[in-house]
Amino acid sequence: ADLEIHSMTKYINGHGDALGGCVLGSKELLTTIKKVAMINFGGVISPFNAWLIARGLTTLPLRMAQHCVTALAVAKFLESRPAVRFIWYPGLESHPQHERAKALMKGRYSAMLAFGLHGGETACRSFLSALRLINHAVSLGDVESLITYTAEETEGMERYPEVFRHGYFRLSIGLEDGKDIIDDLRQAIEAAGLA
């Protein structure tokens, strides 16, 4: 890849209080981007947002280590539940590219996972409504656990792998105690009548 793009709003900042992005690449390509994007379109981060992100960046390695440990525990819990239609997390041996992830990610498989539930749209909406600790949000990757739901009728679902086409959740694991996150998922599955 010649360029790498990151949303610094998510785990890099880590606190859900700043907006920013970055582009990494060769000096030559970045000079072109600066001349076009920064000068002509004003794509420059504010000093305060830059400071907030720099502050969050200092704790990124420690936060991500904990996010990843908890995410693996949550993924294993979800994989064990009959109510769960599928779980997509590279740290699980059941993931189709687990061996590649193991080699590349060195045991830190991220704090993002996707899963689907049996029971259709009504059960999925009931599950979301029953969550107490995990917040339903549109932006993921924070110190608190956040979840978003993509319904079966969402435009463009035909481009997704088959297992995702019947609706699915994306869950970003926060820094709460792993047992508390699992307990919240358990009680929401039960409240949705899926236990």
Secondary structure, DSSP 4 states (H G I P E B T S, - for coil): --EEEEETTTTTT-SS----EEEEE-HHHHHHHIIIIIIII-----HHHHHHHHHHHTTHHHHHHHHHHHHHHHHHHHHT-TTEEEEE-TTSTTSTTHHHHHHHHTT---SEEEEEESSHHHHHHHHHHH-SSSEE-SS--SSS-EEEEE-TT-TTGGGS-GGGTT-EEEEE--SS-HHHHHHHHHHHHHHTT--
